[in-house]
Amino acid sequence: MTWRDVLAGLRRAARSSEERAALLLRLGSERPEDAAPRAGFEARLRARLDDAVVETPSWTRELDPLVRPALALATIVVALCVSLYARSAAPPPDPVDLASLFEADPVLGSLLGTPEAR
């Protein structure tokens, strides 16, 4: 397959898509200037939409008063957790090396088994 074959295929595809676009324009363009919806269109549309409304099941209505406050509380808890994490993950204001942290932290010392922590 050469470049000429590829270009010929692309030209054929472009020509066929142009023909399809022209056909679609011809099909959709024939509309009189004074075209309007038939009488009663809005009433029929409203009736169809009213029939389409689905009543929510009763168990979702009963859970709704419980779910909304729970979501609000969960949002507050997530915001608190993010702020606490950001505060704890921030670097300390003064440089702390690992040795001074080991000496000053009794919990870390008890975990590692230093004699001073026991």
C-alpha positions as CSV (number, residue, x, y, z in Angstrom):
1,M,0.0,0.0,0.0
2,T,1.4,3.3,-1.0
3,W,0.7,6.9,0.0
4,R,-1.3,7.4,-3.2
5,D,-3.6,4.6,-2.2
6,V,-4.1,6.1,1.3
7,L,-4.8,9.5,-0.2
8,A,-7.3,8.1,-2.7
9,G,-9.1,6.3,0.2
10,L,-9.2,9.5,2.2
11,R,-10.6,11.4,-0.8
12,R,-13.3,8.8,-1.3
13,A,-14.3,8.9,2.4
14,A,-14.5,12.7,2.3
15,R,-16.6,12.7,-0.9
16,S,-19.0,10.2,0.6
17,S,-19.4,12.1,3.8
18,E,-20.0,15.3,1.8
19,E,-22.7,13.5,-0.1
20,R,-24.3,12.2,3.1
21,A,-24.3,15.7,4.6
22,A,-25.9,17.2,1.4
23,L,-28.6,14.5,1.5
24,L,-29.3,15.2,5.2
25,L,-29.6,18.9,4.5
26,R,-32.0,18.3,1.7
27,L,-34.2,16.0,3.9
28,G,-34.3,18.5,6.8
29,S,-34.5,21.8,4.9
30,E,-37.9,21.5,3.4
31,R,-40.1,23.3,5.9
32,P,-42.6,26.0,5.3
33,E,-42.0,29.4,6.8
34,D,-45.3,29.4,8.8
35,A,-44.7,26.0,10.4
36,A,-45.8,25.8,14.0
37,P,-46.8,23.1,16.4
38,R,-50.4,21.8,16.0
39,A,-53.1,23.0,18.3
40,G,-53.1,21.3,21.7
41,F,-49.4,20.5,21.5
42,E,-48.6,22.0,24.9
43,A,-51.5,20.2,26.6
44,R,-50.4,16.9,25.1
45,L,-46.9,17.5,26.1
46,R,-47.8,18.3,29.7
47,A,-50.1,15.3,29.9
48,R,-47.3,13.0,28.7
49,L,-44.8,14.6,31.2
50,D,-47.3,14.2,34.0
51,D,-47.7,10.5,33.2
52,A,-44.0,10.0,33.1
53,V,-43.5,11.3,36.7
54,V,-42.6,8.3,38.8
55,E,-43.6,8.3,42.4
56,T,-40.7,7.7,44.7
57,P,-40.9,4.6,46.9
58,S,-42.0,5.2,50.5
59,W,-38.8,3.8,52.0
60,T,-36.7,6.5,50.3
61,R,-39.0,9.2,51.7
62,E,-38.6,7.7,55.2
63,L,-34.8,7.5,54.9
64,D,-34.4,11.0,53.5
65,P,-34.6,12.8,56.9
66,L,-31.8,10.5,58.1
67,V,-29.6,10.7,55.1
68,R,-29.4,14.4,54.7
69,P,-28.0,15.1,58.2
70,A,-25.7,12.2,58.0
71,L,-24.2,13.6,54.7
72,A,-23.8,17.0,56.4
73,L,-22.1,15.4,59.4
74,A,-19.8,13.3,57.1
75,T,-18.8,16.4,55.2
76,I,-17.9,18.2,58.5
77,V,-15.9,15.1,59.6
78,V,-14.0,15.0,56.3
79,A,-13.2,18.7,56.5
80,L,-11.8,18.2,60.1
81,C,-9.8,15.2,59.1
82,V,-8.3,17.0,56.1
83,S,-7.4,20.1,58.2
84,L,-5.8,17.9,61.0
85,Y,-3.8,15.9,58.4
86,A,-2.6,19.1,56.8
87,R,-1.6,20.5,60.1
88,S,0.3,17.3,61.1
89,A,1.9,16.8,57.7
90,A,3.2,20.3,57.6
91,P,6.9,20.6,58.4
92,P,7.8,21.7,61.9
93,P,8.7,25.4,62.2
94,D,12.2,24.5,63.6
95,P,14.4,21.8,62.0
96,V,14.1,18.6,64.0
97,D,16.4,15.7,63.3
98,L,15.5,12.1,64.0
99,A,17.8,11.8,67.0
100,S,16.2,14.6,69.0
101,L,12.8,13.3,68.1
102,F,13.8,9.9,69.4
103,E,15.1,11.4,72.7
104,A,12.1,13.6,73.3
105,D,9.3,11.2,72.4
106,P,8.5,8.7,75.2
107,V,6.0,6.8,73.0
108,L,8.6,6.2,70.3
109,G,11.2,5.2,72.9
110,S,8.8,2.7,74.5
111,L,8.1,1.2,71.1
112,L,11.7,0.8,70.3
113,G,12.6,-0.5,73.8
114,T,15.0,2.1,75.1
115,P,15.9,1.7,78.8
116,E,14.9,5.3,79.7
117,A,11.3,4.8,78.5
118,R,10.7,1.8,80.7
